[in-house]
């Protein structure tokens, strides 16, 4: 999931300022909310008498809201004056100052005693999930047990209030965080509670009477392009940053408008971060103006906020959008509507009559044919189409696997995995799009040539993947890698890994792992100890554990960076210079260095710094060392090591 609407106001909301015509004597003035992001909400509830502060004229907006405090404010917002001070609906509220309000909440079904078997703990912090349930019950709505839209839906689903959370989200009472999560078990602050309660008042339709009165002429109609809506009747929301304010009234005075007799906005000038939602229409506002009794909006762009299909309403923030046949990071909310056949996404324009634009609703994919405008909901004309991407496929999603000109018998395959960027993923952990690209870990995408397929004990290089009638056809070849090694849960070509024992270097294919932490080298058996290292990509590591995975027929190692002499990186490339020119690039089998009475391959030595090399437990000077290239002998006169590229330049003189 991507971006989710946030119920906690961001700093951008500070551009909504209190109208200067407001009576400052009508409500408490708190000394600690002057620059707080929730000042408008706190002031509104205080003006209506729904909340109060602490001694010293403070509100403490960032402290947690207690259950007693939330219940009391919620009952007040309902306009109810409770009178039952004798009943103990919970075993721990006797003598509590909020006893009557708690009893009233139980009477109205807002609080359910069986949900608190150990007592209400009235002075304990209220959780977001609890607040959602109380608000929904107070509004008279039912829980919605349909699919959850949050990234942490598994966590939300564990809450007994998951259905209420979904309804609270639908009703815009409590929304989510910018990371896509709802965080049901997080405490609610006093400032956040004020936002929730103001949203509740707006939804209840009783909010306008709680605002201080601002003078000015009333506006009756909202005009955006050719569309018009009645202010006070149509579901018009002004959205600043990530907060939604249901518009009940708009008045104009001089060069400003006042929304709900509380929020002031300038006219005839550019406005940052103001958005307007009407029904299913979402507009990013450039500026506001008036014409008679009309509020005229100049939009910078238009979007769809939701989409109804098959009796279900989907938030555009969670509708995946695909352009062409590849996987995408876009959502329907990212699309700017230009006209009925044109949209803009990511700065590019798409013609719906010729470009393939697809959305996904649950497990069904739909081609977008055109945008259908209306005075109510704007919607999309859709037609069912083949999947653009399959998330977590299974064997039934595979039609054929070709290896060269032969095909694999799918019924004989017990397991199918992929090695991608060194990590192993089973079939259910990848997403494959209609272009044959693989997506893993939610956002990293790889072409088929970057993927190795593992079927039981066999490995194949993926060349191409095609989709036909919603199923995949894989085109593979035999893998060039004969053996793999798994090091810290990543797979590598075993030919790129060496084992070092007491300074001697052995290719991994010359080492047998007998059992966990037991190795056989040159016919002798050793137990793993600190004398064993491994070399990979020019770096030497301590081997903390070594074993053999019989299911994958793979050596496995857990390693850590070596320290001391072995801790330096090794050259990944050698370039030999003679007479100012490149004489030899790379150290193949025809390139040797003299040590311990004989010629040694460069793969058999360690070079911890530009001046020394290490062989068979002894250290040698690299400067002055004898080097042989194709039977021509040289002497090393100088070296240069480029750490960033891990290239070692070796300058030679004739011996």
C-alpha positions in Angstrom: 0.0 0.0 0.0 1.1 3.4 -0.6 0.3 6.8 0.8 -2.7 6.8 3.2 -4.7 9.9 4.2 -3.5 11.0 7.6 -5.8 11.9 10.5 -3.0 13.8 12.3 -2.7 17.3 10.7 0.6 18.2 9.2 2.3 21.5 9.4 0.7 22.5 6.1 -2.6 22.9 7.9 -1.2 26.0 9.6 -2.2 27.9 6.4 -5.8 27.7 7.7 -6.0 30.6 10.1 -8.6 31.7 12.5 -10.9 34.5 11.2 -10.0 37.8 12.8 -13.6 38.6 13.3 -14.0 35.9 15.9 -14.9 36.8 19.5 -12.0 36.0 21.7 -14.1 36.1 24.9 -16.4 33.4 23.8 -14.2 30.5 24.7 -11.1 29.6 26.9 -7.8 30.8 25.6 -5.1 28.1 26.2 -1.6 29.3 26.7 0.1 26.2 25.1 -1.7 25.9 21.8 -0.8 29.2 20.1 1.3 27.7 17.4 0.0 24.1 17.7 -1.1 22.4 14.5 -4.5 21.5 16.1 -5.2 25.0 17.4 -8.3 25.5 15.3 -9.8 22.2 16.4 -9.0 22.7 20.1 -10.5 26.2 20.0 -13.6 25.1 18.2 -14.4 22.4 20.8 -13.5 24.7 23.7 -15.8 27.4 22.3 -18.6 24.9 22.2 -17.9 23.8 25.8 -17.1 20.2 24.7 -13.6 20.2 26.2 -11.7 22.0 28.9 -8.1 22.5 30.0 -6.0 22.3 33.1 -5.0 24.8 35.8 -2.9 27.5 34.5 -5.0 27.9 31.3 -3.2 25.0 29.6 -4.6 22.3 27.3 -1.5 20.0 27.1 -2.3 19.0 23.5 0.5 16.4 23.1 -0.4 14.4 26.2 -2.5 11.3 25.8 -6.3 11.5 25.9 -7.8 9.3 28.7 -10.8 7.1 28.1 -12.7 9.2 30.6 -11.8 12.4 28.8 -12.7 11.1 25.4 -16.0 9.6 26.5 -17.0 12.9 28.3 -16.2 15.0 25.2 -18.0 12.6 22.9 -21.2 12.6 25.1 -21.0 16.4 25.1 -20.7 16.5 21.3 -24.0 14.5 21.2 -25.6 17.3 23.2 -26.5 15.0 26.1 -26.4 15.9 29.8 -26.0 12.6 31.7 -27.6 12.2 35.1 -26.8 8.7 36.3 -24.3 9.1 39.0 -25.3 6.1 41.0 -24.6 3.2 38.6 -21.2 1.6 38.3 -21.1 0.3 34.7 -17.6 -0.8 35.3 -16.0 -2.0 38.5 -13.4 0.8 38.6 -15.4 4.0 38.1 -17.0 4.4 41.5 -16.4 8.0 42.6 -14.8 8.9 39.3 -15.5 12.4 38.0 -16.6 11.0 34.6 -18.9 8.4 36.1 -22.1 9.8 34.7 -20.7 10.3 31.2 -19.4 6.7 31.2 -22.7 5.4 32.3 -24.4 7.4 29.6 -22.0 5.9 27.0 -22.8 2.4 28.2 -26.6 3.2 28.0 -26.2 4.4 24.4 -24.1 1.4 23.4 -21.0 3.5 22.8 -19.1 1.6 25.5 -19.6 -2.1 26.0 -18.6 -3.4 29.4 -17.8 -6.9 28.2 -15.0 -5.5 26.1 -13.3 -4.4 29.3 -13.4 -7.5 31.5 -10.7 -6.1 33.8 -12.3 -2.7 34.1 -12.4 0.4 32.0 -9.3 2.0 33.5 -10.9 5.4 32.9 -7.6 7.3 33.4 -5.7 5.1 31.0 -4.9 6.2 27.5 -7.5 5.5 24.8 -6.2 3.7 21.7 -7.0 4.6 18.1 -9.0 1.4 17.7 -11.2 2.2 20.8 -11.8 5.7 19.6 -12.9 4.4 16.2 -15.4 2.1 17.8 -16.9 4.8 20.1 -17.2 7.3 17.3 -18.9 4.9 14.9 -21.3 3.7 17.6 -22.1 7.3 18.6 -22.8 8.0 14.9 -25.2 5.1 14.7 -23.2 3.3 12.0 -22.4 -0.4 11.7 -18.9 -2.0 11.5 -17.7 -2.7 8.0 -16.0 -6.1 7.8 -14.9 -5.9 4.1 -11.2 -5.8 3.0 -9.1 -3.4 5.0 -7.2 -0.7 3.0 -4.2 -0.3 5.4 -0.7 -1.5 5.0 -0.8 -2.9 8.5 -4.1 -4.6 7.8 -2.9 -7.8 9.5 -2.4 -5.8 12.7 -5.7 -4.1 12.3 -7.4 -7.4 11.7 -6.2 -8.6 15.1 -8.2 -5.8 16.8 -11.7 -6.6 18.0 -12.6 -3.2 16.5 -11.4 -3.9 12.9 -14.8 -3.5 11.4 -15.3 -0.2 13.3 -11.9 1.0 12.1 -13.0 0.4 8.5 -16.3 2.3 9.0 -14.4 5.2 10.8 -12.2 5.4 7.8 -15.1 5.3 5.3 -16.8 8.1 7.2 -13.6 10.1 7.5 -13.8 10.2 11.2 -10.3 8.7 11.7 -8.0 8.2 8.8 -4.5 6.7 8.5 -0.8 7.7 8.7 1.4 8.8 5.8 3.2 5.4 5.8 0.0 3.6 4.9 -0.7 2.2 8.3 -3.6 2.8 10.7 -1.7 1.8 13.9 -4.8 0.6 15.9 -3.0 0.2 19.2 -1.3 3.6 19.3 -2.4 6.0 22.0 -4.5 9.1 21.0 -3.2 12.5 22.0 -5.5 15.2 23.2 -4.9 17.2 20.0 -5.7 14.1 17.8 -8.8 13.5 19.8 -10.0 17.1 19.0 -9.6 16.4 15.3 -11.6 13.2 15.6 -14.4 14.9 17.6 -14.5 17.8 15.1 -14.8 15.3 12.2 -17.6 13.6 14.2 -19.5 16.9 14.7 -19.2 17.6 10.9 -20.5 14.2 10.1 -23.3 14.5 12.7 -24.4 17.7 11.0 -24.5 19.7 14.2 -21.1 21.4 13.9 -22.1 24.8 12.5 -23.8 25.9 15.7 -20.6 25.4 17.7 -18.6 28.0 15.7 -18.2 31.6 16.8 -20.2 33.9 14.4 -18.3 35.8 11.6 -20.1 38.5 9.7 -20.2 38.6 5.9 -22.3 37.7 2.9 -23.2 34.1 2.4 -22.3 32.1 -0.7 -24.7 29.5 -2.0 -23.0 27.7 -4.9 -19.6 26.2 -5.6 -18.5 26.5 -9.2 -15.6 24.4 -10.7 -15.5 24.5 -14.5 -18.9 23.6 -15.8 -20.0 21.8 -12.6 -21.9 23.4 -9.8 -22.9 22.2 -6.3 -25.0 23.7 -3.6 -23.0 24.8 -0.5 -24.5 23.2 2.6 -26.2 20.4 0.7 -23.6 18.7 -1.4 -20.8 16.8 0.3 -18.1 19.4 -0.1 -14.8 19.0 1.7 -12.0 21.5 1.9 -8.7 19.6 2.4 -5.6 21.3 3.7 -2.6 19.0 3.9 -4.3 15.8 4.9 -7.3 17.1 6.8 -10.9 17.1 5.5 -13.3 19.9 6.6 -17.0 19.3 5.6 -18.2 22.7 4.3 -21.5 23.8 5.8 -21.3 27.5 5.1 -19.1 30.0 3.3 -19.2 33.7 3.8 -17.3 36.4 2.0 -16.0 39.7 3.4 -13.5 41.9 1.5 -10.7 39.8 0.1 -11.3 36.6 2.2 -13.8 33.8 2.6 -14.7 32.2 5.9 -15.6 28.5 5.9 -18.0 27.2 8.5 -17.7 30.6 10.2 -14.3 29.6 11.5 -11.6 29.1 8.8 -10.4 32.0 6.8 -8.9 31.8 3.3 -7.7 34.5 0.8 -9.4 35.3 -2.5 -7.8 36.0 -5.9 -4.3 34.8 -5.0 -2.5 31.5 -5.3 -3.1 29.0 -2.5 -0.7 26.3 -1.5 -1.9 22.8 -0.6 -5.6 23.5 -0.8 -7.7 20.6 -2.3 -11.5 20.2 -2.6 -13.4 17.0 -2.7 -17.0 16.9 -4.0 -18.6 13.5 -4.3 -16.0 11.5 -6.2 -14.3 14.6 -7.7 -11.0 15.8 -6.3 -9.5 19.1 -7.2 -6.1 20.6 -6.5 -6.9 24.3 -6.1 -4.9 27.1 -7.8 -7.0 30.0 -6.5 -10.4 31.0 -5.2 -12.7 33.8 -6.4 -16.3 34.9 -6.1 -19.0 35.9 -8.6 -22.2 37.0 -6.9 -23.3 34.3 -4.6 -20.9 31.8 -6.2 -17.6 30.6 -4.9 -15.5 30.1 -8.0 -12.6 27.6 -7.9 -9.7 27.6 -10.4 -8.3 24.1 -10.3 -4.7 23.2 -11.0 -5.7 19.6 -11.6 -8.6 17.1 -11.0 -8.5 13.6 -9.7 -10.9 10.8 -8.7 -11.1 10.2 -5.0 -12.9 6.8 -5.2 -14.4 4.4 -7.5 -17.6 2.3 -7.1 -17.7 -1.1 -8.8 -19.9 -4.1 -8.2 -21.5 -2.4 -5.2 -18.1 -1.8 -3.5 -16.5 1.6 -3.1 -12.7 1.7 -3.5 -10.4 4.6 -2.3 -8.3 5.8 -5.3 -5.3 5.9 -2.9 -5.4 2.0 -3.0 -6.3 1.3 -6.6 -3.2 0.1 -8.5 -2.7 1.8 -11.8 -0.7 0.2 -14.6 0.6 1.9 -17.8 1.3 -0.6 -20.6 2.2 -4.1 -19.6 4.7 -3.5 -16.8 4.4 -3.4 -13.0 3.9 0.1 -11.6 4.3 2.1 -8.5 1.4 4.3 -9.4 -2.2 4.4 -8.0 -5.3 5.9 -9.4 -4.9 8.9 -7.1 -1.7 9.7 -9.0 -3.7 10.3 -12.3 -4.6 13.8 -13.2 -7.8 13.9 -15.4 -7.4 16.2 -18.4 -10.5 15.2 -20.3 -12.6 12.1 -20.8 -9.9 10.4 -23.0 -6.7 11.9 -21.5 -4.9 11.5 -18.2 -1.5 12.5 -16.9 0.6 10.3 -14.7 4.1 11.0 -13.6 4.4 13.9 -15.9 3.4 11.9 -19.0 0.2 12.2 -21.0 -1.8 9.1 -21.9 -4.5 8.8 -24.5 -7.1 6.2 -23.3 -8.1 5.5 -26.9 -4.6 4.2 -27.8 -2.6 3.7 -24.7 -3.1 0.7 -22.4 -4.1 2.0 -19.0 -5.3 -0.6 -16.5 -6.5 -0.7 -12.9 -6.8 -3.6 -10.4 -9.8 -4.0 -8.1 -9.2 -7.0 -5.8 -8.0 -9.7 -8.1 -9.7 -8.4 -11.3 -8.1 -6.2 -13.9 -9.9 -3.6 -15.9 -8.9 -1.5 -19.0 -9.8 2.1 -18.6 -11.8 3.2 -21.6 -12.8 6.7 -20.7 -13.6 9.1 -17.8 -17.3 9.7 -17.3 -18.1 13.1 -15.7 -21.2 13.9 -13.8 -22.6 16.5 -11.3 -22.4 13.7 -8.7 -19.8 11.0 -9.0 -17.2 11.1 -11.7 -16.4 7.5 -12.7 -14.6 5.4 -15.2 -15.8 3.3 -18.1 -14.1 -0.1 -17.6 -13.8 -3.4 -19.4 -12.4 -6.6 -18.0 -8.9 -7.5 -19.3 -6.1 -9.9 -18.7 -3.9 -9.4 -15.6 -1.0 -6.9 -16.0 0.8 -8.4 -13.0 0.3 -11.6 -11.0 1.2 -11.2 -7.3 2.3 -14.4 -5.6 1.6 -16.8 -8.5 1.3 -20.6 -8.1 2.0 -23.5 -10.5 -1.5 -23.1 -12.0 -0.4 -19.7 -13.3 2.3 -21.3 -15.4 1.4 -22.7 -18.8 4.9 -24.0 -20.0 8.5 -23.9 -19.0 10.9 -24.2 -22.0 14.5 -25.2 -21.5 16.0 -24.8 -24.9 13.6 -26.7 -27.3 12.4 -29.1 -24.5 9.7 -28.5 -22.0 9.6 -29.4 -18.3 6.9 -31.6 -17.0 5.1 -29.3 -14.6 3.5 -32.2 -12.7 7.0 -33.5 -11.8 8.1 -30.2 -10.1 7.7 -30.3 -6.4 9.2 -26.8 -5.7 10.0 -23.8 -7.9 12.1 -21.0 -6.7 14.0 -18.0 -8.1 17.4 -16.6 -7.3 17.2 -12.8 -7.7 20.1 -10.5 -6.7 21.6 -13.4 -4.7 18.4 -14.0 -2.7 16.1 -17.0 -3.0 12.4 -16.4 -3.4 9.7 -19.1 -3.7 7.1 -18.7 -6.4 4.6 -17.1 -4.0 7.1 -14.4 -3.0 7.5 -12.8 -6.4 5.3 -10.7 -8.7 5.6 -11.2 -12.5 4.1 -8.7 -14.9 3.0 -9.1 -18.5 6.3 -7.8 -19.8 8.1 -10.7 -17.9 9.7 -8.5 -15.2 10.0 -9.8 -11.7 9.2 -7.6 -8.6 10.3 -8.7 -5.2 10.3 -7.0 -1.7 7.4 -4.7 -2.9 9.5 -2.4 -5.1 12.6 -3.9 -6.7 12.1 -5.0 -10.3 14.4 -7.2 -12.3 14.4 -8.3 -15.9 14.2 -12.0 -16.8 18.0 -12.1 -17.6 18.7 -11.3 -13.9 16.7 -14.3 -12.7 17.8 -17.9 -12.1 15.0 -20.5 -11.9 15.4 -23.4 -9.5 13.2 -26.4 -10.0 13.8 -29.0 -7.3 17.5 -29.7 -7.8 17.9 -28.1 -11.3 18.9 -24.5 -12.1 18.1 -22.6 -15.3 18.8 -19.1 -16.6 15.5 -17.3 -17.4 15.8 -15.7 -20.8 12.2 -14.4 -21.4 8.8 -14.6 -19.9 5.6 -14.1 -21.8 1.9 -14.0 -20.7 -0.7 -15.8 -22.8 -4.4 -16.0 -21.7 -3.4 -14.9 -18.2 -0.7 -17.6 -17.8 3.1 -17.4 -18.0 5.4 -19.1 -20.5 9.0 -19.3 -19.4 11.9 -19.5 -21.9 15.1 -20.8 -20.1 18.5 -22.2 -20.8 20.9 -24.3 -18.8 22.5 -22.2 -16.1 26.2 -21.3 -16.6 26.6 -21.6 -12.9 27.3 -25.2 -11.9 27.4 -24.8 -8.2 26.1 -22.2 -5.7 27.1 -21.2 -2.3 24.8 -19.4 0.1 26.6 -16.8 2.3 24.5 -15.0 4.8 21.3 -16.0 3.0 22.5 -14.7 -0.4 23.5 -17.0 -3.3 26.8 -16.7 -5.2 28.6 -18.6 -7.9 30.8 -21.0 -5.9 33.7 -20.4 -8.4 33.9 -16.8 -7.1 34.5 -18.0 -3.5 37.8 -19.2 -2.0 38.5 -20.9 1.3 41.7 -19.7 3.1 43.3 -21.9 5.7 46.4 -20.7 7.5 47.1 -18.4 4.5 46.7 -21.1 1.9 43.9 -20.5 -0.6 41.7 -23.2 -2.0 38.8 -22.8 -4.5 35.6 -23.8 -2.8 35.1 -26.7 -5.3 38.3 -28.2 -3.8 36.8 -28.2 -0.3 34.3 -30.7 1.0 31.9 -29.8 3.8 31.6 -33.1 5.7 29.0 -31.8 8.2 28.3 -28.7 10.1 31.7 -26.9 10.8 33.7 -29.9 9.6 35.7 -29.6 6.3 38.0 -31.9 4.2 40.8 -30.3 2.3 43.5 -32.3 0.4 42.3 -35.5 2.0 42.5 -34.2 5.5 39.6 -33.4 7.8 39.5 -30.2 9.9 37.1 -28.7 12.4 36.2 -25.1 11.8 38.3 -22.6 13.8 39.6 -19.1 13.5 42.3 -20.1 11.0 39.6 -20.5 8.3 38.5 -17.6 6.1 36.6 -17.1 2.9 37.3 -14.6 0.1 34.4 -13.2 -1.8 34.4 -10.2 -4.2 37.9 -9.2 -3.1 37.1 -9.2 0.6 38.2 -11.7 3.3 35.7 -12.8 5.9 35.9 -14.9 9.0 33.7 -18.1 8.7 31.4 -18.2 11.7 29.6 -21.3 10.5 29.7 -23.6 7.5 27.3 -26.4 6.5 25.8 -28.2 3.6 22.1 -27.8 2.5 21.2 -31.2 1.0 17.9 -29.9 -0.3 19.6 -27.3 -2.5 22.9 -29.2 -2.7 24.6 -26.0 -1.7 27.3 -25.1 0.8 26.1 -22.5 3.3 28.1 -20.1 5.4 27.6 -17.4 7.9 30.5 -14.9 7.9 31.7 -11.7 9.4 34.3 -9.2 8.2 37.8 -10.3 9.0 40.0 -8.1 11.1 43.8 -7.7 11.3 46.0 -8.8 8.4 43.0 -10.4 6.6 40.7 -7.5 7.1 41.8 -5.5 4.1 39.9 -5.7 0.8 41.6 -7.6 -2.0 42.0 -6.3 -5.6 39.1 -7.3 -7.8 41.1 -6.4 -11.0 44.8 -6.3 -11.9 46.3 -4.1 -14.7 50.0 -4.6 -15.6 51.9 -1.7 -17.2 55.2 -1.8 -19.1 56.9 1.2 -20.7 53.9 3.4 -19.9 51.3 1.2 -21.7 48.9 -1.5 -20.6 50.8 -4.8 -21.1 48.3 -7.2 -19.5 44.8 -6.6 -18.1 43.7 -9.2 -15.6 45.7 -12.0 -13.8 44.8 -15.2 -15.7 46.6 -18.6 -15.5 49.5 -17.2 -17.6 50.3 -14.5 -15.0 52.3 -15.6 -12.0 54.3 -14.2 -9.1 57.4 -15.7 -7.4 57.1 -16.7 -3.7 58.5 -19.5 -1.5 60.8 -20.9 -4.2 58.2 -21.2 -7.0 55.8 -19.4 -9.3 52.3 -18.9 -7.8 49.0 -17.9 -9.3 47.6 -14.5 -8.2 44.5 -16.4 -7.0 46.8 -18.1 -4.5 48.1 -15.0 -2.8 46.5 -12.3 -0.6 47.4 -8.6 -1.1 46.4 -6.5 2.0 48.1 -3.3 0.8 49.9 -2.0 -2.3 53.4 -2.9 -1.0 53.0 -6.5 0.3 51.5 -9.8 -0.5 50.9 -12.9 1.6 51.5 -16.6 0.7 51.5 -19.7 2.8 51.8 -17.9 6.1 54.6 -15.6 5.1 54.6 -11.9 4.0 56.5 -10.7 0.9 57.4 -7.3 -0.5 55.3 -6.7 -3.6 57.7 -3.9 -4.8 60.7 -5.7 -6.3 58.8 -9.0 -6.6 59.3 -11.1 -9.8 56.2 -11.4 -12.1 55.9 -13.7 -15.1 53.5 -13.0 -18.0 53.4 -15.6 -20.8 56.9 -16.8 -19.8 58.3 -13.3 -19.9 59.8 -12.2 -16.6 59.4 -8.8 -15.1 60.2 -7.1 -11.8 57.6 -4.9 -10.0 58.9 -1.3 -9.7 55.7 0.3 -8.3 52.0 -0.2 -7.7 48.9 2.0 -7.3 45.7 0.8 -5.6 42.4 2.4 -6.5 40.2 1.5 -3.5 36.9 2.7 -5.0 37.2 0.4 -8.1 39.4 -2.1 -6.2 41.8 -2.1 -9.1 45.5 -2.7 -8.5 47.9 -1.2 -11.1 51.2 -3.0 -11.3 54.2 -1.1 -13.0 56.8 -3.5 -14.4 60.4 -3.4 -15.5 62.2 -6.1 -17.5 63.9 -8.5 -15.0 
